[in-house]
Structure formats: structure tokens, C-alpha cells
Amino acid sequence: MTDTSNDPILKVENLVVHFPVGRGLLGGSRRFVHAVDGIDLELKRGECLGLVGESGCGKSTLALSILGLQAPTRGRVIVDGHEVGTAGRDRKNRARITQMVFQDPYSSLNPRQTVRKTLETPLRLHGITARSEIDGRIGDMLARVGLRPEAAERYPHEFSGGQRQRIGIARALILEPKIVVLDEPVSALDVSIRAQIINLLLELKETLGLSYIMISHDLGVVEHMSDRVAVMYLGRIVESGPWNTIFTQPGHPYTRALIAAIPDPFKRSSGTKITGEIPNPLSPPTGCGFHPRCPEARDICRTPPAPALKNRGGEHHVRCRRVDEIAMTDGLATAVG
């Protein structure tokens, strides 16, 4: 029998998601939003992969494609060794393996359903109908997320924000998935309870053997939770590697900008601001997509095709033609403005 324990739990191969938005002037060719533009990534068993980047870079679209909620234009998603599609049977099977914890713990819960109904529905949908098993699973999951058994009979409005997010986590885990996508899991919560939810997620990851993809703008949370980090810009991964490498030896100017923008009370990096917004995904820049905002850009950066990911040693990859030159400069030279 083949040992698959070292194989990645998730592989994404050349994933592309383009959204049609009508035709150009005078009936020209149809135009497309390049939301995801050729993503390759792997998620190892038991690891947390942090996915970071500005709003509009394609993080959520990538996550929805992994979950089977957004059909890709092309490319493959391989979950636990099996390629999956977006047809009804594939989506149902994928739901048993991949689940999501949403950003807003209130709007993601049905206000007319008790916690018991919220947790019972996915179990019944997937063929678990015995009352004893349903009650056992619900009770066990509530205990795992730090809620008392009587919480099952209450409605979402009767809980605090942190408690509602615990219910959202329980709903995501009730089917015993292997992969959980965390979409800004603590950004809508009070600062005082963020650490509690982060610690809960880390504890569940260890005790249940989960693998996480965590989408976040908060690089402090990413640094604390992630084993590896992938940085996205304009539909592409521009840098990836172990968290300590990304945070101490960033190779791409955009990654340097994100890290330099982390609030620093000691002002250890002055930073030159990068101005402007992400370019229009209807008409991405030629060459490197970051060159219109990059203070390190040169003519070679504007020349097509787009640069490929370059291995800088081990698992560290950077998509930049001038990475070796920039790496010779001292410190973090940029900051997002």
C-alpha cells in the first residue's frame, strides 16, 4: 500500500479564475477580470498557511475555488489525493473535507435558528440522522469550543461576538473536516478576546489534526499562527515560504512593504511609502504586476512576460526579476501608504 502521509492534503495547480464583465467599446472583444491568474500552492497536513495581501488581490476568490463555491476558469484542485470539481456530488464530498470559518460571526449565522439547529443541519444533510449520534456530536463540539451544553437551545443574538465566533467554528468542524479556511477569523472581534479565539484555533488544530488556510490582513496574527506564508498581489502569489523567512528575510518589494507597515512603537523602519491602488484587474500591467507602485522598478520589470517564481533556497520562492539585487540592500525599505 502506498504511504500518502507525507503527501500534501491540498494541491492547487495553475488555478485561474476570470470573470466576464461584458464587451468593450464598439462591440469589441469580451473583457475579463483577472481575479486569480495562475496559482500553484500546496497545503501540508497539519500546517497553517497564511494567505496575505491587500483587498482585491484575489485571496477570497482563491478560497472559494478551493471550497468548491467558485468554478475555476481552468486549473485543478486536488484534495486529499483526489481531483475535485464543482458538480453537486463533488461539492458535497468536498464539504466533508473542507469547511470555512467566516469573518463576521453574526451575519454568518441564521438568526432564526438555535445553535442546535445550526449544528444539526449539516449532519442531517450528510446522512447522519440518529438522534443519539447527533446529540453526542453537538455536545462534544460545543465543549471543544468552550461553550456549555445549554448553549444549544439559544439563538445567535443571545451570545457575545466571541461566543458567536465559537459557534461558527463549531459549525465548521461538526462534519470533522481535514481542511479549514479561516477568513479573517478575529478581525470583527474585540481586541480583548482575539487572543482567546486564536488560542482556541491553535488548540483545535493540534487536537483534531486540522490543516488551516488563514486569510488575514493582520500580519501579527499571521506571524503568530502560520507555519508558512503566501503573499498575493493582483491574482498571483509573489512570495511564499516559512513564516520566519518571510518576516525576517522578505525578498519581494511588496512583502517588504506589508511588513514595514506593521505598527512599530520603536520605529525601527522608517519606510518609503508606496502610493496608489492595486491596478485594474481588467487590464493588468505588462511584465511584473507590481511595477507601477514599486520604488525598485526598472525597465526590465515592465517587460513581458510576468516573472516566474524563483527559488531562493529551501521553500522560499519570490516572483521578482530583481530579487537578487534588492536583497543586497539594507533593511526594510518600503511601507504601504
Disulfide bonds with the S-S distance in Angstrom:
none
